[in-house]
Amino acid sequence: MTKLEAQNIVKYFSHESHKLKALDGVNLKVEAGAFVCLVGPSGCGKSTFLRIVAGLEKPDEGQILFDGRPVTETGPERIMVFQEGALFPWLKVRDNVEFGLRMAGIPKEERTKISNRYLDMMQLTKFADSYTYQLSTGMKQRVAIARALVMDPDVLLMDEPFAALDAQTRDLLLVEMQLIWEKTKKTILFVTHNIAESAVLGTKVAIFSNRPSSIKKEVENNFPRPRVTEDESLLQFQQDILSELRPEVKKTTEW
Amino acid sequence: MGGHFTLHRIAFYVGLVAAWQIIAMIGIWPSNVFSSPYEVAEDLVYTAMDGSLFYGVAMSMWRLAAGLTIAIGGGIILGVFMARVEVVNQTVGSLVLGLQSIPSIAWVPLAILWYGLNDAGIIFVVAIGAIFAVTINTYTGVKNIDPHFIEAARNMGAKGSQLITAVLLPAAFPYMISGFKQGWAFAWRGVIGAELLFAYMGLGHLLYAARSLTDVSQVIAIMLVIMAIGLAVDGVVFKRVENRIMSRWGLR
C-alpha cells in the first residue's frame, strides 16, 4: 500500500531578485512501513523536499498525497525530527517528550504512561527530569525521536538527525533506529548526506541529482538486519550509490 | 565569589565612609550643607523609628509594583502582536519607538492633568515609562525565536493561543527578562521622579519634604535607601532569575 506519494514536486527558491529552481519534478512513492533514505549533493533540495512532505513548505507545482489525500499543511500523522532536534530548553526531557500530548489535551496521568514507554524505548528514563542543556548531542537526538514517536505518527520525517553526532554515537543510534523501525512499523523518510548511513538504514535509497534536482535513481536494499556501518557486504551497495552521486556532487563544484 | 573580592569591597566602603566623616569633621563646609555619615545614619534611624521611612518605602513599592505589572502585561501583549502581525509592527511599532524616547518624567504633567495628584497618576507614569522597554524586548525575543521551535510545535499540534503560551513566550523569555529589567529600572526612576513632582507620599515625597526643610542629612539618608532598594532588586531578584534562565536556555 502506498503511504506517501510525491507527484511532480517543483520548488523555486527566491534568491535576491531572481528565482532559482531547486526541485524540478520530484516523483516518489513510499510504501507503508518502508524506510526510505534520501541522499544527494548538499544544497540539492532534499531537505526542502522533506519540509514539503511535512507541510512546512508549499510546492510551486505538484502535490504530496498521504493515503491518497493531498497534503496542505502539517499534521500529527507526519512528524518531523529536525537536524538540531529543536528541543525546548525551558522544558524537562519528560515535558519535551509529552509536548504533543499536552497540546492534544491528554490528561497528565495518561501522558506520563505514554511518555514512560518512549523514554524507556529511547533509554532516557534516567534523564526524564533533566533539562536539555544537560544532555549530550546524542541524548538530545534520542529525546527528539522520542518526542516524535509519542505522537504515534504514520510517517517519521527525519532531516539529517545524526549529522552532528560523533562516529560512535552515530553507530549506536543507527542500530537503535533499525530496532525502533522494526518495533514501531513506522514509515520513515530519512534525509542524509552520509551514504553509509543510508545503506545501513534504508529499505530503499533515493538518489537526488544536482540542482535543479529530481530523483535520479532509486535503489532497493534487502540486506539482512541489523546492519552496521562496517558490514563488508554493504560496501558494494555503498559504491553503487557513490558512483551515481559522484557526478552530481561534481556538478555542484562547477556552479 | 572569592574572599578577596568581598574583602576588597568591605575595605573600600569602610574607607569611603571614613574619608567622608573626616572631610565633614574638618569643617570645610558647614554641617547643614555637608552632613557627616554619622548625622545621616542618625536621621536614617529617626525616620525608621517614627515609621515614616517604612511608610514611604511601602508606598513607593506599591506604586512600582502596580505600574510595573501593568507595563509587563501590556508590554508582552503589544510585543507579541508586533512580532507576529507585520501590519501592527509597521504601524504601532514605529509609534512605540517614538514613545520610548520620552523620559517617563515628561509624562508627569499629562498624568496630573488626567488623573490629578493621586496614586493613579503616579502609577500611570511608572507604567508608561516601563511599558515600551518590555514591548521592544518581547518583540525582539519573539522575532529571534529559532523557527524550528515554532515549526516543531505546530507539527505537534500547537496552534493559536496554545502556541503563544507554550512556545512563543517561554522561547522569548531570555529577551523578555532583559525587558523586565530595563522596565524595572525605568519604573524605579519613574516612581521616584513622579513622587517628587506630585509631592504626594512615597520616598520621592520624603526627599522633597527633606529638601523643603533644607535637611541635607535627611536627603542623603533617603537617597541611600533608594540606592539600597535598587541594588537589592537588581542583585537579588534579577540576577537570580537571569542566571537560571541563561544556563537553562544554554546561553552560557
Contacts between the chains, C-beta under 8 A, distances in Angstrom:
chain1	res1	chain2	res2	distance
A	54	B	155	6.6
A	56	B	151	5.4
A	56	B	155	7.3
A	74	B	151	7.7
A	74	B	154	5.5
A	74	B	155	4.6
A	76	B	155	7.6
A	76	B	156	6.9
A	76	B	157	5.4
A	78	B	155	7.8
A	79	B	155	6.0
A	79	B	156	7.1
A	80	B	151	7.2
A	80	B	152	6.9
A	80	B	155	5.3
A	82	B	148	5.0
A	82	B	151	7.7
A	82	B	152	6.3
A	84	B	148	6.8
A	86	B	146	6.9
A	86	B	148	3.8
A	86	B	149	5.8
A	86	B	151	7.3
A	86	B	152	4.3
A	88	B	149	6.6
A	88	B	167	7.2
A	88	B	170	7.1
A	88	B	171	7.3
A	89	B	248	5.9
A	89	B	249	4.7
A	89	B	250	5.6
A	90	B	170	4.1
A	90	B	171	7.3
A	90	B	173	6.8
A	90	B	248	6.7
A	90	B	249	7.1
A	91	B	170	7.9
A	99	B	153	7.3
A	99	B	156	5.6
A	99	B	158	7.8
A	99	B	166	7.6
A	100	B	156	3.6
A	100	B	157	5.7
A	102	B	166	7.4
A	103	B	153	7.6
A	103	B	156	5.8
A	103	B	157	4.3
A	103	B	158	4.7
A	103	B	162	5.9
A	103	B	166	7.0
A	104	B	157	5.7
A	131	B	248	5.4
A	132	B	250	7.3
A	133	B	247	6.7
A	133	B	248	6.1
A	133	B	249	7.4
A	133	B	250	4.1
A	147	B	156	7.6
A	151	B	156	6.2
A	151	B	157	7.9
